[in-house]
Structures are given as structure tokens and as C-alpha cells.
């Protein structure tokens, strides 16, 4: 269901899915995100691509626009520009059709 765990102490901790992980189905509530000629699937801060009957977790593609990012994103100000950082991905807050959204950007 889009939740990934790692052993932690005597239990487990929730973590973002690792790049390269493959699942047989997408979690309920995923959204389709077109970027250029490619189609990505997004859920809970992770991007997936279709791969012959399964789905592989891939790095966030620059230019992808999503309407939600998971809790735990931290604010970063770089060269006077505000970003949100989640799982090593920078999101720039934008307005799309009058709605709040977030665009994946490369920050140098």
C-alpha cells in the first residue's frame, strides 16, 4: 500500500521507498504525472514507471508537478528561493490553475 519499512530497534520505521524497488501494483490513490513524453506515477513522495506488468521506483523527474508532498518535508532557502526538501528531492512551490502545487527542480 505504498508504505515501506526498515528494521529499527525492536520494531520498524517507515521510510521512503528505495530507488529501484519493484512492485506489482500501485498503491490506491496514486496520480499520473506526465513529464515530457514520459508518464510517471506518483504516490507518497515516490515516483514510479511502468515496467512490463510491474512498477519501478525511480528518481523524481525534474519538471514533474504534484499537488501533495508527504509530511516531513523541510523548508530550504537557497539563493533567496524557497524550496521544500523531501527524500533528497527539491520541490518549488508554484500555483497551477489557481491551486497550490509543487514542481520537482534541480538545485545546484
N, C-alpha and C positions, 0 to 999 in steps of 0.2 A: 504493500500500500504506500510505497514511496518513502518509507522510513527505514533508515539504515542504522545499525548499532555496532559498537565495538566493545570488547570486554573492558570493564572499568572497576577496579577494586573487586568487590564481591558481586557485582551486577554488570550492567551495561549502560553505556551512554549513547545518546542519539548523535549522529554525525551526518554531514553531507555525504551523498553517495560518491564513491571514488570514480575518477575518470577511468573509463574503460569497462566499468561494470556492465554486465548484460542482463536484462530481464526479459521475460516472455510476454509481459503485458505492462501497459502504462497504468499508473495509479488513477483512480477516479478523480475527476476534477482537473486533469491536465488541460493545457491550452496549446493550440497550434500557433507557431511563431514563424512566419516567413522571413527569410533574410536572403536578399538577392534571389537566386534561382533555387535555393535550398529550403527545405521545410524542416523545422525543428519542433520538438515537443517539449513543453516546459511544465515543471511541477516542483514546488517547494524549493526553488533556487537551483534546480538541476535542469540541464538541457540534455535531450535525448535525440538520437536519429534512428530512423527505421533501418533495420539491417536484416533483410531476408527472414521475416517472421518473428524477429525479436527487436529489442531496442537497446542501444548502447549509450551510456553516459559519455558526453563529450564536453570539452571546454566551452564556456559561454562564448557564442559568436559575437564579435563586435558588430554593433548596429541592431542587435535584437532589442525589441521593445516589449516590456512586460508591464502589467498593471499592479503586480504584487511582488514583494520580495520578503523572504522569511524574517521573523523576529530575530534579533541578534545582529542585524546589520549595524555597522558603526559609521558615524559621520566622519568624513575626512575633508579637510580643506587643503587643496593643492593649487598653488599659484592663484589663490583667490577664488577658486571654483569649488563649489560644494559637491561632494560625491557621497554615495553610500557604498561601503565595502562589505561584501558578504562572500565568504569562501574564496578569497583571492580574486574576486571579480568586482570591478568598479561599475557602479550604476550612476548615471547622471539623471537627477530628477528633471522631468520635462512635462509639458502639457500636450496632450493629444486629444483632439476633438473636445476640448474643454474638460478633460479628465486628467487626473494625476497619473503619470506613467514614469517608467524608468528605462533608460537606454543603456545597454552594455557599451562601455567605452574602454579604449586602451589609454592608460595613464602612464606617462613616462617620467 
